[in-house]
Amino acid sequence: MVLSALLLAAAISPASADGQFGKPRNLVKAFLLKDDKTFDHATNWCGNESICTLTVGDYEIGLRFFMGYESYRLRVASSWDGDNPCCFFADGTYETSVASGRPHGEALYYKTDTGRLKLGTLYIALESLH
């Protein structure tokens, strides 16, 4: 059901290669399902740049592709302070590796004075243009 919502959201989101350097290689679709059952989504073309970013709600999602654009490193930061990560993944790291371009979900948490709270789950899907 969540994957269907991701694909529907991506289908109704306008996507353009305007402003991209080089030939786009992937269409990145991101869907953030928050723990309060609200969601945000975005799409963006990713070309030859080393880091591809897109804004999903209040968050900047960064993907750094490697190994033929099938694998990538994923990082999430607050859009108002993009240098500092806002969220960490289930294993406690601020950046994680994703080994496949298939739709993928990662649980996101943020720190509180009493520990951690779950922000939600970030789903990423890539559509290769190769």
Salt bridges, closest charged atoms under 4 A:
ASP40 OD2 - LYS34 NZ 2.99
GLU95 OE2 - ARG64 NH2 2.73
GLU95 OE2 - ARG73 NE 2.92
GLU106 OE2 - HIS104 NE2 2.66
GLU127 OE1 - LYS29 NZ 2.94
